[in-house]
Amino acid sequence: MQYMLLIYGAPEAEPQYGTPAFDAMMAGYAAFSKRLVDDGAMRSGEGLQGVETATSLRVRGGKVETMDGPFATTKEHLGGYYVIDVPDLDAALKYAAMIPSASYGTVEVRPVMVY
């Protein structure tokens, strides 16, 4: 079964780019990604650019509306994702707990509807 691991974090809680803590976090992500590949669970995964680069869209009354930034204002921002293929939710949760930023952010685990 496929699960999407959505990685959320508050920018002020994350290690800052160029610091040893940031380098350690990125090394942790590289090791985690390699683990998923080695275990045959990896389907896809990427980081996302910051919310300041987002454009949100909605259709209301037949008209397309766009706005800069995320639609919802939240303290934690969606920073990246993995799509994994594992036997069950317990296995998905096991992998989600290995994501480096789970120690300061949130990882949402959701089943993927495969049509």
C-alpha positions as CSV (number, residue, x, y, z in Angstrom):
1,M,0.0,0.0,0.0
2,Q,1.3,3.5,-0.8
3,Y,1.5,6.2,1.8
4,M,2.4,9.9,1.5
5,L,4.6,11.2,4.3
6,L,4.0,15.0,4.4
7,I,6.7,16.8,6.2
8,Y,5.8,20.0,8.1
9,G,8.0,22.3,10.1
10,A,8.0,25.8,11.5
11,P,10.8,27.8,9.8
12,E,12.0,29.2,13.1
13,A,12.4,25.7,14.6
14,E,14.4,24.3,11.7
15,P,18.2,24.4,11.5
16,Q,19.4,27.3,9.5
17,Y,21.1,26.8,6.1
18,G,24.9,26.9,6.3
19,T,25.1,25.7,9.9
20,P,26.5,22.4,11.2
21,A,23.0,21.5,12.4
22,F,21.6,22.0,8.9
23,D,24.3,19.9,7.4
24,A,23.6,17.1,9.9
25,M,19.9,17.3,9.1
26,M,20.6,17.0,5.4
27,A,22.9,14.0,6.0
28,G,20.0,12.5,8.0
29,Y,17.7,13.0,5.0
30,A,20.2,11.4,2.6
31,A,20.6,8.4,4.9
32,F,16.8,8.1,5.3
33,S,16.3,8.3,1.5
34,K,19.0,5.6,1.0
35,R,17.3,3.4,3.6
36,L,13.9,3.7,1.7
37,V,15.6,2.8,-1.6
38,D,17.6,-0.1,0.0
39,D,14.4,-1.4,1.6
40,G,12.5,-1.1,-1.7
41,A,9.9,1.2,-0.2
42,M,10.8,4.5,-2.0
43,R,8.4,5.6,-4.8
44,S,9.2,9.4,-4.8
45,G,10.1,12.3,-2.6
46,E,11.3,15.9,-2.9
47,G,11.7,19.0,-0.8
48,L,9.6,22.0,-1.6
49,Q,10.7,25.6,-2.0
50,G,9.5,28.0,0.7
51,V,5.9,29.2,1.1
52,E,6.9,32.6,-0.2
53,T,7.1,31.0,-3.7
54,A,3.7,29.4,-3.6
55,T,0.6,30.4,-5.6
56,S,-2.8,29.2,-4.5
57,L,-5.7,28.8,-6.8
58,R,-9.4,28.3,-6.4
59,V,-12.4,28.6,-8.7
60,R,-15.4,30.5,-7.4
61,G,-18.5,31.2,-9.4
62,G,-16.7,30.0,-12.6
63,K,-13.8,32.5,-12.1
64,V,-10.3,31.5,-11.4
65,E,-8.7,33.3,-8.4
66,T,-5.0,33.1,-7.7
67,M,-3.2,34.5,-4.7
68,D,0.5,34.6,-3.6
69,G,1.5,32.3,-0.8
70,P,-0.3,29.3,0.8
71,F,-4.0,29.3,1.1
72,A,-4.0,28.6,4.8
73,T,-1.9,30.5,7.3
74,T,-0.2,28.0,9.6
75,K,2.8,28.0,11.9
76,E,4.2,24.8,10.2
77,H,4.8,24.8,6.5
78,L,4.8,21.8,4.1
79,G,8.4,21.4,3.3
80,G,8.6,18.2,1.4
81,Y,7.2,14.7,1.0
82,Y,7.9,11.1,0.4
83,V,5.7,8.5,-1.3
84,I,6.4,5.0,0.0
85,D,5.1,1.6,-0.7
86,V,4.9,-0.6,2.4
87,P,2.6,-3.4,3.7
88,D,0.6,-1.4,6.2
89,L,0.2,1.7,8.3
90,D,2.5,0.4,11.1
91,A,5.3,0.2,8.5
92,A,4.6,3.6,7.2
93,L,4.7,5.0,10.7
94,K,8.0,3.3,11.4
95,Y,9.5,5.1,8.4
96,A,7.8,8.4,9.2
97,A,9.5,8.4,12.7
98,M,12.9,8.2,11.0
99,I,12.4,11.5,9.1
100,P,15.0,13.9,10.6
101,S,12.6,16.8,11.0
102,A,10.1,14.7,12.9
103,S,12.0,15.7,16.0
104,Y,11.0,19.4,15.7
105,G,8.1,19.3,13.2
106,T,5.2,17.1,12.2
107,V,4.9,14.2,9.7
108,E,1.4,13.5,8.4
109,V,1.0,10.0,7.1
110,R,-1.8,9.5,4.6
111,P,-2.8,6.5,2.4
112,V,-2.6,7.2,-1.3
113,M,-5.7,6.4,-3.4
114,V,-4.3,4.4,-6.3
115,Y,-6.9,4.3,-9.1
